[in-house]
Amino acid sequence: MHDTQRPAVTISAIAAEAGVSVPTVSRVLNGRSDVSPRTRERVEALLRDHGYQRRGVRPEVVRSGLIDLVFNDLDSPWAVEIIRGVEEGANEAGASTVVSAIHRRGSPKSTRQWLDNVSARASDGAILVTTDLDSFLRAELQRLQVPAVVVDPAGVPDLDVPTIGATNWTGAVGATEHLTGIGHRRIGFVAGMPGLWCSRARLDGYRAGLDAADIPFDPELVIEGDFDYQSGFRAGCRLLELAEPASAVFAASDQMALGVYEAVRKKGLRVPEDISVVGFDDLPEARWASPPLTTVRQPLAEMGKLAARTVLRMLQGEGVESLRVELATRLVVRESTAAPRTR
């Protein structure tokens, strides 16, 4: 007599054999009524034949092969870099990625709908970008037995949830010191979206860089932005219209830095001859800008890839070495910065 053990079967395999979608199999498992009787009978027969165990009974054999990646918004090239990294990490393990957005500024219905979709898909894990993972969302993911990792957390990193970020403060210090090192003392700062952890860290780094050069902090030189092109343009216009305009601008994102470029152009000035500009992120367009943008490289794709690997380790029951990981940033000097013009 041989004691053989059947290999674990996934929802994806059941769906493929039944000729239906993964969400349909999940609806059958969850007892949902929106499945035709014939389809339900076919799926349930396959579940019995394969000895499939439902989530919560033997979670180690329940694998849909899906990781949910969710953003607040998807209208930024920054998001594309994160997606690229997550997909690479997931593909290495034979998993797929589902990308969606929770519009946190709008109705909470979008959060509820996303959670319903996670349940229907029986997602193996979730990666949430620029969120504080509030108590409701965390409780629901725990109820669904979906491990979560937060990339670039919005608030103070939670000690109970793995988070992956970048050295925002250090990067901002380096950008500011680059400008002070080539002679600038009147340095404007276009801040990021208020309330975000990375925004505060970059502002603090800017202030620390000024302090290291014995330059007093001037609140007039700090303009609040929203990480997008338009807010960078508006901030650039304001900085150039001051009684004593800035000779350099450090923007907390590349998109805002490119908005500053347009403000400089509209004013009939040039980068870097009249004003130096530094960004943060090192998105592909930073290299294509005219002139190419000096910026702080944030390892966005690497952050996404590490997040995927962390979720997959958690699924295997492996421990996480550190709940808070910060990947190194570095300054990439290009042609948008030069010594200030003598006035």
C-alpha positions in Angstrom: 0.0 0.0 0.0 1.4 3.3 -1.0 0.8 6.5 1.0 0.6 9.1 -1.8 -0.3 12.7 -1.3 -2.0 14.7 -4.1 -0.3 17.9 -5.1 -2.0 21.1 -3.9 -4.5 22.4 -6.5 -5.1 26.1 -7.1 -8.2 28.1 -7.9 -6.6 29.0 -11.2 -6.3 25.3 -12.1 -9.9 24.6 -11.1 -11.0 27.6 -13.2 -9.1 26.4 -16.2 -10.4 22.9 -16.1 -14.0 24.1 -15.6 -13.6 26.7 -18.4 -14.6 29.6 -16.2 -12.9 32.6 -14.6 -11.1 32.6 -11.2 -13.7 35.0 -9.7 -16.4 32.5 -10.7 -14.7 29.7 -8.8 -14.3 32.1 -5.8 -18.1 32.9 -6.0 -18.9 29.2 -5.8 -16.5 28.7 -2.8 -18.1 31.7 -1.0 -21.6 30.4 -1.6 -22.6 33.4 -3.8 -25.9 33.1 -5.7 -24.7 34.9 -8.9 -23.5 31.6 -10.6 -25.7 29.5 -12.8 -26.7 26.1 -11.4 -24.9 24.2 -14.2 -21.7 26.1 -13.7 -21.9 25.7 -9.9 -22.4 21.9 -10.2 -19.4 21.6 -12.6 -17.1 23.6 -10.4 -18.2 21.9 -7.2 -17.6 18.5 -8.8 -14.1 19.5 -9.7 -13.4 20.9 -6.2 -14.5 17.5 -4.8 -12.5 15.5 -7.3 -9.3 17.4 -6.5 -9.9 17.5 -2.8 -9.7 21.2 -2.7 -9.5 22.8 0.7 -11.1 26.2 1.3 -9.2 29.2 2.7 -9.1 29.0 6.5 -9.0 25.2 6.6 -5.6 24.6 5.1 -4.4 27.9 3.9 -1.1 26.5 2.8 -2.7 24.8 -0.2 -4.9 27.7 -1.2 -3.2 29.7 -3.9 -4.9 31.7 -6.6 -1.6 33.0 -8.0 -2.7 36.6 -7.7 -1.3 39.6 -5.9 -3.3 42.7 -5.6 -1.4 46.0 -6.1 -3.5 49.0 -5.2 -2.8 52.8 -5.5 -4.6 55.9 -4.5 -4.3 57.1 -8.0 -2.9 55.6 -11.2 -2.2 58.8 -13.2 1.5 59.2 -12.5 4.6 57.8 -14.2 5.8 57.1 -10.6 3.1 54.4 -10.4 4.3 52.8 -13.6 7.7 52.2 -12.1 6.3 50.6 -9.0 4.1 48.3 -11.1 7.1 47.3 -13.2 8.9 46.2 -10.1 6.0 44.3 -8.5 5.3 42.4 -11.8 8.9 41.4 -12.1 9.0 40.1 -8.5 5.6 38.3 -8.9 6.6 36.7 -12.3 9.7 35.2 -10.8 7.5 33.2 -8.5 4.9 32.4 -11.2 2.3 34.8 -9.8 0.2 37.4 -11.5 -0.6 41.0 -10.5 -3.9 42.7 -10.4 -3.6 46.5 -10.4 -6.4 48.8 -9.1 -7.0 52.1 -7.4 -8.7 53.1 -4.2 -9.7 56.7 -4.4 -9.3 57.5 -0.7 -10.3 61.1 -1.1 -13.7 60.1 -2.4 -16.4 57.7 -1.2 -15.4 54.8 1.0 -17.4 52.6 -1.4 -14.3 52.3 -3.5 -12.5 50.7 -0.6 -15.4 48.3 0.0 -15.6 47.4 -3.7 -11.9 46.7 -3.8 -12.2 44.4 -0.7 -15.1 42.6 -2.4 -13.0 42.1 -5.5 -10.0 40.8 -3.4 -12.4 38.3 -1.8 -13.9 37.2 -5.1 -10.5 36.7 -6.6 -9.2 34.9 -3.5 -6.0 37.0 -3.8 -3.0 35.6 -2.1 -1.6 39.0 -0.9 -1.9 42.7 -1.2 0.6 45.5 -1.8 -0.8 48.9 -0.9 1.0 52.1 -2.1 1.0 55.4 -0.2 -1.6 54.4 2.3 -1.7 54.4 6.1 -3.5 51.0 6.1 -6.3 52.2 8.5 -7.8 49.9 11.1 -10.8 49.0 9.0 -8.8 48.0 5.9 -6.3 46.1 8.0 -9.1 44.2 9.9 -10.8 43.3 6.6 -7.6 42.0 5.0 -6.9 39.9 8.2 -10.4 38.5 8.0 -9.8 37.5 4.4 -6.4 36.0 5.4 -4.6 38.3 2.9 -1.1 39.3 4.0 -0.3 43.0 3.2 2.8 45.0 2.6 2.8 48.8 2.4 5.0 50.7 -0.1 5.9 54.3 0.8 3.5 54.5 3.7 1.4 57.7 4.0 1.8 58.0 7.8 4.3 56.9 10.4 5.3 53.4 9.5 3.2 50.8 11.4 5.3 48.5 13.5 3.0 45.5 12.8 2.9 45.7 9.0 5.9 45.3 6.7 6.6 48.6 5.0 9.1 49.5 2.2 10.2 53.0 1.4 13.2 55.0 0.4 15.7 57.3 2.3 13.7 60.4 1.6 15.4 62.6 4.2 18.9 61.6 3.2 18.0 62.2 -0.5 16.6 65.6 0.2 19.7 66.6 2.3 21.9 65.5 -0.6 19.9 67.5 -3.2 20.0 70.7 -1.0 23.7 70.3 -0.3 24.4 69.9 -4.0 22.8 73.4 -4.6 24.5 75.0 -1.6 27.8 73.5 -2.7 27.7 75.2 -6.1 26.9 78.5 -4.4 23.2 78.9 -4.1 21.7 80.5 -1.0 18.3 81.5 -2.1 16.8 78.0 -2.7 13.1 77.5 -3.1 11.4 74.2 -2.2 8.2 72.8 -3.8 6.8 70.5 -1.1 4.9 67.3 -1.7 1.4 66.4 -0.8 0.7 67.5 2.8 0.2 64.7 5.3 2.4 62.1 3.6 5.4 60.7 5.4 7.6 61.1 2.4 6.6 64.8 2.0 7.5 65.6 5.6 10.8 63.7 5.3 11.8 65.6 2.1 10.9 69.0 3.7 12.9 68.1 6.8 15.9 67.0 4.6 15.7 70.3 2.7 15.8 72.2 6.0 18.7 70.1 7.3 20.7 70.8 4.1 20.2 74.5 4.6 21.2 74.3 8.2 24.4 72.4 7.2 25.4 75.4 5.0 24.4 78.0 7.7 21.5 79.3 5.5 18.5 80.5 7.5 15.2 78.8 6.7 12.8 81.1 5.0 9.1 80.0 4.9 8.5 82.3 2.0 10.6 80.0 -0.2 8.5 76.9 0.6 5.5 76.4 -1.6 3.1 73.5 -1.1 2.6 71.2 -4.1 0.7 68.1 -5.0 3.4 66.0 -6.7 1.9 66.8 -10.1 3.1 69.0 -13.0 0.5 71.7 -12.5 1.3 72.3 -8.9 5.0 72.5 -9.8 4.2 75.1 -12.5 2.1 77.2 -10.0 4.8 77.0 -7.3 7.6 77.9 -9.8 5.6 81.0 -10.9 5.3 82.1 -7.3 8.9 81.6 -6.5 10.0 83.6 -9.6 7.7 86.4 -8.7 9.1 87.0 -5.2 10.7 90.4 -4.5 14.0 88.4 -4.2 13.4 85.4 -6.5 15.0 82.0 -5.8 18.2 81.3 -7.7 17.5 77.5 -7.4 14.4 75.3 -6.9 14.3 71.9 -5.3 11.0 70.1 -6.1 9.9 67.1 -4.1 9.1 65.2 -7.3 10.2 65.1 -11.0 6.7 66.0 -12.2 6.7 69.2 -10.1 10.3 70.0 -11.2 9.2 69.8 -14.9 6.3 72.1 -14.0 9.0 74.5 -12.6 10.7 74.2 -16.0 7.6 75.6 -17.7 7.3 78.4 -15.2 10.9 79.4 -16.0 10.2 79.3 -19.7 7.1 81.4 -19.4 9.1 84.0 -17.5 11.6 84.2 -20.4 14.3 82.6 -18.4 16.5 79.5 -18.9 17.5 76.5 -16.9 20.2 76.4 -15.5 21.6 79.8 -16.8 19.1 81.8 -14.8 17.8 79.3 -12.3 18.9 75.8 -11.2 16.3 73.0 -10.8 16.5 69.7 -8.9 13.8 67.0 -8.8 13.1 63.8 -6.9 12.4 60.3 -8.3 14.5 60.0 -11.4 11.6 59.0 -13.7 12.5 58.3 -17.3 11.4 61.8 -18.4 14.0 63.3 -16.2 16.6 62.1 -18.7 14.6 63.3 -21.7 13.9 66.8 -20.3 15.7 69.8 -21.9 18.0 70.2 -20.2 18.2 66.7 -18.5 17.1 67.0 -14.9 19.4 66.7 -11.9 17.3 64.6 -9.5 17.3 62.3 -6.5 17.0 58.7 -7.8 14.3 56.8 -5.8 14.6 53.1 -6.5 10.9 52.7 -7.3 11.0 49.5 -9.3 13.3 47.9 -6.7 10.8 48.9 -4.0 8.0 47.2 -5.9 10.0 44.1 -6.5 11.0 43.8 -2.8 7.3 44.3 -1.9 6.3 41.4 -4.1 9.0 39.1 -2.7 8.0 40.1 0.9 4.3 39.2 0.3 5.4 35.8 -1.3 7.6 35.0 1.7 4.7 35.8 4.1 2.5 33.4 2.1 5.1 30.7 2.6 5.0 31.3 6.3 8.5 32.7 6.4 9.5 35.5 8.8 10.2 39.0 7.6 13.7 40.1 8.5 12.7 43.7 9.1 9.3 45.3 9.2 10.6 48.6 8.0 12.9 48.7 5.0 14.3 51.8 3.4 16.2 51.5 0.1 18.9 54.0 -0.6 18.4 57.1 -2.7 21.2 58.8 -4.6 21.7 62.1 -6.4 22.0 62.0 -10.2 23.6 65.2 -11.4 22.7 66.2 -14.9 22.5 69.6 -16.7 19.8 71.5 -14.9 22.0 72.8 -12.1 24.9 75.3 -12.3 26.5 78.0 -10.1 24.2 81.0 -9.6 24.5 83.9 -12.0 26.3 87.0 -10.5 23.7 89.8 -10.0 
